[in-house]
Amino acid sequence: MLKLRLSRGGTKKRPVYKVVVADSRFARDGRFIEKVGFFNPLLPKEKKERIGLEAERIKYWLGQGAQPTTRVARILGENELMPMPANGNNPQKAVPKKDRKKEGSEEAKKEEAPKVDAAPAAEAKKEEAPKEGKK
């Protein structure tokens, strides 16, 4: 499947991306079919030089069935080359990762708690029954 995606370039901690058309099986920074733009995330959003796109070629590849990645779809939507994609819903995004795990495990403990309480009660009944039989 053809993808419109970002290919990373630049140096360490100074990324510059190319917007490329590539087969989805190829490596992110590897072989691509055509370069159709660039994206420099280090520049302020209001600068014109932050994003450069070849609109005609992008429309051609979209017509050929190329699917943009989420980030490229947002870039194309901002430049009015395609409709802006719907915002995703990730309510956990603002929660630090270590706290996410704690909340998830607490929920898991709450769900497991009735199961754990039921198991010792059943074992206690089993233990009491044989003691009565021995007397």
C-alpha positions as CSV (number, residue, x, y, z in Angstrom):
1,M,0.0,0.0,0.0
2,L,1.3,3.5,-0.8
3,K,1.7,5.9,2.0
4,L,2.3,9.7,2.2
5,R,4.5,9.9,5.2
6,L,7.4,11.7,6.9
7,S,11.0,10.6,6.4
8,R,13.4,11.9,9.0
9,G,16.6,13.8,8.1
10,G,18.8,16.4,9.7
11,T,21.1,15.8,12.6
12,K,20.8,14.6,16.2
13,K,18.1,16.7,18.0
14,R,17.7,18.9,14.9
15,P,15.1,17.0,12.8
16,V,14.0,18.0,9.3
17,Y,11.4,15.8,7.6
18,K,10.7,15.1,3.9
19,V,7.1,14.3,2.9
20,V,7.5,11.3,0.7
21,V,5.4,8.7,-1.2
22,A,6.6,5.3,-0.2
23,D,5.4,1.7,0.0
24,S,4.3,0.9,3.6
25,R,6.7,-2.0,3.7
26,F,9.8,0.2,3.2
27,A,11.7,1.6,6.2
28,R,10.8,5.0,7.5
29,D,14.0,6.6,6.3
30,G,14.6,4.2,3.5
31,R,13.5,3.8,-0.1
32,F,10.7,6.0,-1.4
33,I,9.0,6.7,-4.7
34,E,8.9,10.5,-4.7
35,K,9.6,13.4,-2.5
36,V,6.5,15.7,-2.4
37,G,7.4,18.2,0.3
38,F,9.3,19.0,3.5
39,F,8.5,19.9,7.1
40,N,10.7,21.7,9.6
41,P,9.2,21.4,13.1
42,L,11.9,23.7,14.6
43,L,10.5,26.8,12.9
44,P,7.6,28.7,14.5
45,K,4.2,27.8,13.1
46,E,3.6,31.2,11.5
47,K,6.7,31.0,9.3
48,K,6.1,30.2,5.7
49,E,9.3,28.2,5.4
50,R,8.1,25.6,8.0
51,I,6.2,23.5,5.4
52,G,6.7,23.2,1.7
53,L,4.4,21.0,-0.4
54,E,3.9,20.2,-4.1
55,A,0.1,20.4,-4.2
56,E,-0.3,18.9,-7.7
57,R,1.8,15.9,-7.0
58,I,0.1,15.3,-3.6
59,K,-3.3,15.4,-5.2
60,Y,-2.1,13.0,-7.9
61,W,-0.9,10.4,-5.4
62,L,-4.0,10.8,-3.3
63,G,-6.0,10.0,-6.5
64,Q,-3.8,6.9,-7.0
65,G,-4.9,5.6,-3.6
66,A,-2.0,6.7,-1.4
67,Q,-3.0,7.0,2.2
68,P,-1.5,9.8,4.4
69,T,-0.3,9.0,7.9
70,T,-2.0,10.8,10.8
71,R,0.6,13.6,11.0
72,V,0.8,14.1,7.2
73,A,-3.1,14.2,7.1
74,R,-3.0,17.0,9.6
75,I,-0.3,18.9,7.6
76,L,-2.4,18.5,4.4
77,G,-5.5,19.5,6.2
78,E,-3.9,22.7,7.5
79,N,-2.8,23.5,4.0
80,E,-6.3,22.7,2.6
81,L,-5.2,19.9,0.3
82,M,-7.6,17.5,1.9
83,P,-10.3,17.7,4.7
84,M,-8.9,18.1,8.2
85,P,-9.0,14.7,10.0
86,A,-11.1,14.4,13.1
87,N,-9.3,14.9,16.4
88,G,-8.5,11.7,18.3
89,N,-9.6,11.1,21.8
90,N,-6.9,10.1,24.2
91,P,-8.0,11.0,27.8
92,Q,-4.8,9.4,29.2
93,K,-2.5,11.7,27.2
94,A,-2.2,14.3,30.0
95,V,-1.5,11.7,32.7
96,P,2.1,10.8,33.3
97,K,3.0,7.3,32.1
98,K,3.9,6.0,35.6
99,D,0.5,7.2,36.9
100,R,-1.3,5.5,34.0
101,K,0.0,2.2,35.1
102,K,-1.0,2.7,38.7
103,E,-4.5,3.6,37.7
104,G,-4.8,0.6,35.4
105,S,-3.5,-1.8,38.1
106,E,-5.8,-0.3,40.7
107,E,-8.7,-0.9,38.4
108,A,-7.5,-4.4,37.8
109,K,-7.2,-5.0,41.6
110,K,-10.7,-3.8,42.1
111,E,-12.0,-6.2,39.5
112,E,-9.9,-9.1,40.9
113,A,-10.8,-8.3,44.5
114,P,-14.2,-10.1,44.5
115,K,-12.6,-13.1,42.9
116,V,-9.7,-13.2,45.4
117,D,-12.2,-12.8,48.3
118,A,-14.4,-15.6,47.0
119,A,-11.4,-18.0,46.7
120,P,-10.2,-17.9,50.3
121,A,-13.8,-18.3,51.6
122,A,-14.2,-21.4,49.5
123,E,-10.9,-22.8,50.7
124,A,-11.9,-22.1,54.3
125,K,-15.1,-24.1,53.9
126,K,-13.1,-27.0,52.4
127,E,-10.7,-26.9,55.4
128,E,-13.5,-26.9,57.9
129,A,-15.4,-29.8,56.3
130,P,-12.5,-32.4,56.7
131,K,-11.8,-31.3,60.3
132,E,-15.4,-32.1,61.3
133,G,-15.1,-35.5,59.6
134,K,-12.0,-36.4,61.6
135,K,-13.7,-35.9,65.0
